[in-house]
Amino acid sequence: MSGIKIGTADFTGRVVSGLIPDAEPGSVVLRQLYPGEPVDIGVVDHIEPVTAQLTIYPDHRKAWSDADRMALSLFFADRYRDRHRLETLLDCVEVLGGSAGVR
């Protein structure tokens, strides 16, 4: 899967990475890197200015408490929003830079 990696963090001894997939730029796929072999464990989508929807895949639900799920959702939704703000800012700079020589 190709996309943009937006962060990696330790959640109570489990290292999870988030990726915005090229095929679904409005979501973040969560991949547990440690312990064990890397495996996709869920997705954060419907990311709004304040809220986001976290879905942990059925095979992994029991391993994550409500507090863990909240931490995953907050961490990766914030990273997603940061990335979106950066892209918007860079687009503005590109537009302004292109029009700077026009007067």
N, C-alpha and C positions, 0 to 999 in steps of 0.2 A: 504494500500500500504506500502510495506516495502522498506527500503533503508537507505541512509546515509543523515542525515540533515546537510546542509553545511552553514546555516546562516539564520538569521532573522533580518529584519530592518524595520524602519518606513519610508515610502515613502509618504510624504505630508498627514500625518494623517491616513494612511493605513498601517497596519503591515502585512508584507509578509514574508513567510518562503520558503526556497528552499530545495528540497530533490532530491538526485540522486537515482532514483528507481533501485532496484535490476534487474528488467526486462529490463531496458534501461539505462545501465551505461554511455552512452554518452550524456545524457540530464539531465536537471534540471526541475522538476515540481515545479511550483510556486503556493503557497496556501496563499490566503488572510485570515489572522486570525482575523483581526479587521478592521473596524467595522463589525458587523453582525456575522453570523455563519461562521465557516471556510468553504471555498470553493476554489476548484482549479480554477485558473484564466488564466493559460497559461503555456508555456514551453519554455525553452531556449535550443536550440540544434544546431547542426553543429558548435560546439565550437572549434574554431581554435586558433592558438597562438595569433592572434590579433583581430579577429572578432567572432561574434556569431549571431545566428538567434533567435529573440524573436517572439513568436506567442502568442498573447492574444486571448483567446477564444471569439467568437462573442458576447456572452451575456455580456462581460465585457469591450469591446473595448472603448465604449464612456466614461468610467470613467477614462481612462488613457491618458494623453496628450503625445505628442511626447517626451517632456523632461522627463516625468515620465517613459515612455517606455525605453528610453535610460539609465536612472538611474537603472532601474530593470535589463536590459541586462548587463550593466557594472558590477554591484555589484555581481550578481550571476555567471556570466562568470568568473570573477576574483576569486571567491570562489571555483568554479569548478577547475580552473587551479591550485590554491594553493593546493587543495586536491590531484590532479593528481601528482603534483611535490612531495608532501609528500609521496605518495604511491611509486613513483619511487625511492626516496631516501631510504625509508625503505626496498625496495626490494634489493637495492645495499648493504645496511648494512647487510642484512640477508645473501647475497652471500659472502660478505667479512668476516663476522663472521664465517660462515661455513668453509671457507678455511683458517682461521687464524691458526689453529692447524696443517695444512698440510704443511710440508717442507721437 
